[in-house]
Amino acid sequence: MINTLIGLYSWANGVVMIAIFALVCIILVGILINFMSKGKSKDSSNNLNEDNNTEY
């Protein structure tokens, strides 16, 4: 009885949805790493802060 019910269910739709979700997650992580690597270096940001600081 159980063997006949298992054959009636198709796993293809769930597998495709999980694969698409995994692909989207990988793309989003890649974009995040790309943004983090393109950020300003500490040297340039420190120079900007020193130029803008004035003592009163």
JOCORSUL-V900882 format. One record per residue. N is the residue number from 1. OMEGA is omega in degrees with one decimal (NA if undefined). Layout:
{{N OMEGA} {N OMEGA}}
This chain:
{{1 -178.6} {2 -179.9} {3 179.3} {4 179.1} {5 179.8} {6 -179.6} {7 -178.1} {8 -176.4} {9 178.7} {10 -179.7} {11 -172.2} {12 -176.9} {13 179.6} {14 179.6} {15 179.3} {16 180.0} {17 178.1} {18 178.7} {19 178.4} {20 178.6} {21 178.3} {22 178.9} {23 178.2} {24 178.3} {25 179.3} {26 178.6} {27 180.0} {28 176.8} {29 177.1} {30 177.8} {31 178.9} {32 178.0} {33 178.4} {34 177.9} {35 -178.8} {36 -178.3} {37 179.5} {38 -179.0} {39 179.6} {40 177.2} {41 -176.9} {42 -178.6} {43 -177.9} {44 -179.6} {45 177.6} {46 178.4} {47 178.7} {48 -179.6} {49 -179.9} {50 179.7} {51 -176.0} {52 -177.5} {53 174.5} {54 179.7} {55 -177.6} {56 NA}}
